[in-house]
Amino acid sequence: MTFKQKIYHRYHQLVQDRIDAFRDMIAALTEDSKNDAKGSAGDKHETALSMMHIEQEKLNTKLKEVLAQKAVLDKLDSSVVAETIILGSLVKANGIYLYLSLALPKISVDGINIIALSPQSPLGNKLMGNKVGFAFEINTTKYIIEEIL
């Protein structure tokens, strides 16, 4: 497995873990609301059910966001290496590894830190479509694309 494929799989697993966690929380809330419905009555009961329902809606919204992230990752082909930077490219610029995919948490693979960024971010936008040797500046920081993996 290449370095880039390891990065892709790590991010894919991270997103899948988040999906599983949200589904577990939603299932737990559903179970709690069923159990609460059996033993409570009155205003307190209605308030508790309402609060659980609101929390469930929030979790469902977050789950939809993470499922959308997974859909984007699923479309990436980690075996493709392009001459110009495209969605799914791993770019080395100023000694920093940047994975153009989604705005996801920083990870470490084989002891090397990887920053995932969205092509809509200022840095991602500047990188898209460019080649090795391209130099640019963002917020007084100069970047040079050293390698595209």
MOKA-V333931 format. One record per pair of residues at least 24 apart in sequence whose C-alpha atoms are under 8 Angstrom apart, sorted by the first residue. I is the first residue (numbers start at 0). J is the second residue. D is the distance in Angstrom with one decimal. If there is no record, write none. Layout:
BEGIN
[[I	J	D] [I	J	D]]
END
This chain:
BEGIN
[[2	108	7.9] [3	77	6.3] [3	78	7.7] [3	89	6.6] [3	148	6.9] [4	77	5.3] [4	78	6.8] [5	108	7.2] [6	108	6.6] [6	113	7.9] [7	77	6.4] [10	103	7.9] [11	69	7.0] [11	72	6.7] [14	65	6.7] [14	68	7.4] [14	69	6.3] [15	69	7.4] [17	65	7.2] [18	62	6.2] [18	65	6.3] [18	66	6.9] [21	58	6.4] [21	59	7.7] [21	61	7.7] [21	62	6.0] [22	62	7.4] [24	58	7.7] [25	55	6.0] [25	58	6.6] [25	59	7.5] [28	55	6.8] [29	55	8.0] [68	101	7.2] [71	100	7.6] [71	101	7.9] [72	100	7.1] [80	147	7.3] [80	148	5.6] [81	147	7.4] [81	148	7.6] [82	130	6.3] [82	131	7.9] [82	147	7.1] [83	127	7.6] [83	128	5.2] [83	129	5.2] [83	130	4.8] [83	131	7.8] [83	147	7.7] [84	126	6.5] [84	127	5.1] [84	128	4.9] [84	129	5.5] [84	130	6.5] [84	147	7.0] [85	127	5.8] [85	128	6.2] [86	118	7.2] [86	127	7.7] [88	147	6.7] [88	148	6.2] [89	147	5.8] [89	148	4.9] [90	144	7.1] [90	145	7.6] [90	146	5.8] [90	147	4.6] [90	148	6.1] [91	144	6.2] [91	145	5.4] [91	146	5.0] [91	147	6.4] [91	148	8.0] [92	142	6.2] [92	143	5.4] [92	144	4.4] [92	145	5.3] [92	146	7.0] [93	142	5.9] [93	143	6.0] [93	144	7.1] [93	145	7.1] [94	145	7.8] [99	123	6.7]]
END
